[in-house]
Every structure is written in C-alpha cells, then in structure tokens.
Amino acid sequence: MPIGIIASLDHEARGITRLDGKAIFVDGALPGETVEYASFRRKSKFELAHLVRVLKPSNARVEPRCPHFGVCGGCAMQHMDPSAQLAAKQRVLEDSLWHIGRIRPEAILPPIQGEPWGYRHRARLAVRQVAKNGEVLIGFHEWRSSYIADIHSCVILPPHVSALLLPMRKLFQALSIADQIREAEVAVGEHCTAILLRILTPLTAADEQYLRDFADLHAIVFYLQPKGPDTVYRFHPLPGPRLSYTLPEFGLELDFKPTDFTQVNHAVNRVLVRRALRLLDPQPEERIADMFCGLGNFTLPIARSGAMVVGIEGSAALVKRGGESAQANGLADRVEFGVANLFECTEQSLARLGHFDKMLIDPPREGAVELVRSLGKDAPSRIVYVSCNPGTLARDATVLVTEKGYRFVAAGAVNMFPHTAHVESIGVFERP
C-alpha cells in the first residue's frame, strides 16, 4: 500500500500528495499528514484515492461531530478544525487567483466566519422511498453517490430542523404519493420555517390533513409546488408569520419564497453585507449599481446609506420581490430595479444604464466576465466583487486589471459553508 505526505488541499478538500511526479488526490487526508492510501481511479497525470490509514496525523485533525460523516456527502471537512478549514479556504482562493489569473491582491482581508454548527438555514433534502420495505429516507446524498444517506440528525442544520428529519420520514411514508416525492426544500426565516414539497400528483384529502396536522404539531409552514417555480403557493397555515430574513444593522427585513435564492448562512451573510458596504463606502450623492442583485441583499443596505442604487437581475420574480421590499422598508425613492441578462451584457447595453460612481457585483458560479468586459471609459471608480467561485473570480479579476486598468486592492475568504469545500470570497478593485 503506497504511503504519501500530504502537501495541501485541493478545491474539493482532498489531500494532495505526489508519486513519481503524479498528483494523488486522497479523500479525507489533511495537509502535513503522512498517510497510507489506495487509488481507485488512475489517469496519466493524476490518481484519485481513498484514505486507508493516517500514520502521522495533523494537529488540525479533530473528531467529526456528526456520526454520519464519511458516509453523508453533506460535509467534507468535519475532520478538520474550523479555524484550519478557514485557512485552507484562504489558500484555495490565493492559489486560484495566481494559478488561474496570474494575479495577486495588494492586501489580504481578514476572513469572514461564524458559528460552524447549526448554520444552514436553507437545504434541499433528497427524499426516496425504499421499495423493499416502504420506508422513506430523507437527507443528503451519500459521498460521491446517488444514494441517500440514512441519517437521523444533522449538525449543520438548525437543531429544530434536524429534529424534524425522523418525523418527516414517518409523514412522507404515510402519504399516498410517498413514492413520488423526490425533494423537501427547507427555508428557515426570521419568524417561521418553511418546507416546500414538489407535488406532481394531486394530494388526497387524507394527505392534506396529514400535512396540516404535521405543520401544526411542529410549528412549520408547508408550501407546495404542483408544476413549475411560478406555481409555488403557501398551503398551511395560510395566515401566520411571514417568511423573511433580516439585516438588523441596516434596519431591513426582506420577504422571500422558499424557491428564491437567499444565503444559507444568515449570520455570515450579515457580516458579509457589512464588509461589502464598508469596502464600497457608498456616499449620499453617489449613483451605485448592484449587479446580479437578486432580492436586494446588497441593494437595500446601499440605499439605506443614502446613495441612489440601480439593482439589475435576470429573474423578473426576484426583481419584483426586491421592489416590494424596497417599498416596505421605505427605500423606494432611492432604488430602481431592472431585469437584464448580464451574461449577454455589452458595452452598449451597459452604457444605456447611465453613469455609476461605484458597482457591486455578486454573480452566480459562472462569474461576470461579459459584464466586466463591457466596462467602458466611464467605468465605476470602485468595484466590490462578491464571489462564490474562486476560479471565475480569478478570471474576471484578470480582465479588470489587465484590460480595464483597475488595481486589485484586496481580497479575502468568506466561510459561508463551514465543513464543506465551498469557498466564497470578496474582492475590491479601484481605478487609479
């Protein structure tokens, strides 16, 4: 059995060692460890391997809190101390910037982190009925598998949501369409917890009563989706607390639907918004763009500063709810929302929006390369870029620096998803 010394982690939290110049990616191994491993996939330039035995453990190795870790694919790094996880993610960010974009920021920002347990306020849980016994499983997929992990609890979900896993199994097992339910989407708001079920076959009267009784007993709200995203509706209870999240520092509350994109980690999101606003430094006389604005997570805090804000987003439904939140929070006179496909942005289409003093960009994983390439001579003096993919950030940062003349002032990691390999980050760019 081969033995290797782990030099670092890759972007999927696998340990990296080398054998005769070939990279070996070892699941479950940590930097600094000496491990025994077994390869299960061999290519000409790399191998994928399982950890067999740790011969010399890292000081960062800890006992995973979850009994399902290693089987459930919801987490990849519970065996690593949270502070070491954050350092590793910062390194992934810096490595991506250099190896992909050949670029480095002038300064490294302090990382953003929060409570590593019970943080996940949004989750899409897989549901399957086991044919041989009729039992229903609910949870995350197994590690590198399409099977659903047989979990009884989850330490990254809020405790009250984790406590629902076993009762939901019994509920779904009792429904007449138990074999047709594939997902249960959980969204925890400030005042209530919502569970969305995609129902392709109509429920019976008995099914509906099961859902009502469950919602009343566990103080949750059921939403149903019979067809596409536009068909989502609140099923039970109809009157009751709103589904929303708050940004207390800015005196804001934003309503959302269970299918809307919101950050999974409310506490870290609040710190991220605060950091982004400090870096953007909006002033009352400025006109600022919030690109890929979604529900207005950054738009409304920028408006609260007194600046005029234009929020652009590809989803008309999100733009509509953003406008409603602006109205509800008394900011309608400072915010303008618009619908546009920013992946097809051109210099002409961007110029039609008018001059912006500053810009915030918060794109999905694909990044914002067409947007940054469309910046012309009248480009904003400062850009704050919030990224959920270090690779596309590196690509777009290179465009901003080498083609558009910006300085890459600073960048830092954001641990929005503790115990996973997911790396979020924030960067600041300024024109001389």
Phi, psi and omega in degrees: 000126182292153179237139180218157174257125185278123183270324185195180175251149174267186185288355174251015178067025174268141176290144181245123170232176181226145177225114182054041178083352180269135178285133176243122180259116188248113176302133172084358180266148183243153179304138180089351182274150168257122188227157170257134186221163178229121181284139177241353174212126183241128173238173184294329185248351180202166174225149172254136187219155172264147173285127178262312183202140175267116180273325177222105186283156173282151174295341181275352181287131179229167177282124179301139181285329185271130179291346181264359182297137183101334174255307177291137180270008181292332181233152178234353191225021180295343179277005183239134179306136184305322179293325177289326174303315182295319178297321179294321180291324175298321179292321176301318178299309182296319178296319179296316180300319183279311187285331179267314186256353184052048186216147177226142176286156178291332180216152176257125180282149173301136182294152177259128180214170180208198179298125185278356183237146176065025188268341194278098183273355172228139178202138173255104184267131177282147181229133176215138172269130179279118189299321189289334181230358178077358180291148179252130174257144177218131181161206178265162177291153174295160181301120179053045182209156175272352178287153179267131180292138181276079184257147179251345180203168180211121185277351176265347172278151172306143185308321182290333176282318176303321181292346180273348187301310181289317175299325179294327175303312182293322179299307184295326179295331182278344183285150180292339181250032182304326183281356182251351179279125183249336183214151169229112183264122184256134175225116180264121179254184181294324187244347181202165175245127182252144173234120180260129176244130174271111187249105182272341177242135182304143176284150172279169177299323178294319178301314181299322180290322175304314181295317179298314181297318180295315180299318180292319182293320187255007176055050175237171179242128176266133168247147178238148178228098183283334181222238182284179183303330182287351183264003181297133176215156178281123184266307183197138353282145182288306171279151179150187184296149181280154175268110186204168170227160187239154170237081190302326182299334181250006179063042186238146170224127184242123176282150176208163173261159181302334181272350181288148175286123168221159180292141183287336188245096186298319183294314179292324178300321179296320178292320179298315179298317178300315180296315181299318179293322178295319180288323179289324178053060181292141179243152185304330184272357187270156173247121191236141177259138172242102185268137190062052192284342181060227180283352183104026182304323175257332183302309185291319173300322177297317179295325179299334179287346180108349179286160172269132187235137172246116179259125181243133186208147181282340183265117179296326181294317179293319178300318179299314180290327175298318178296321178295321178292322177300317179296313183295331181263010176072030184239012185299333182281350181246357186236137172231123179255147177216154179256127178201148176273098184287348175284348177242026182295143174232166178300325180290315181293325178289321180297329180294342178282348179094180183284139173237132177288322181217167182213139170247133180238126180224072187277168170288189187300334181293342180084197188222041189295321179293324178296309184291329176291340183272356179292127182256202183295335181265031185293156179299150181286335180219140177232129170253123186246115177260122189237145172247014180209105182302329181294313180286330173298316180299315179299312184289326177297322178297319176298315181298320184278310188277331182255329186251357173079020178276152167271139175270093192287314185197159175204153178201160182275153177232118182269074181288333184234075177305146177075002173247169179276358184294129182242119170254161184203171178220138181226156181233133181232139179226145173273136181301000000 
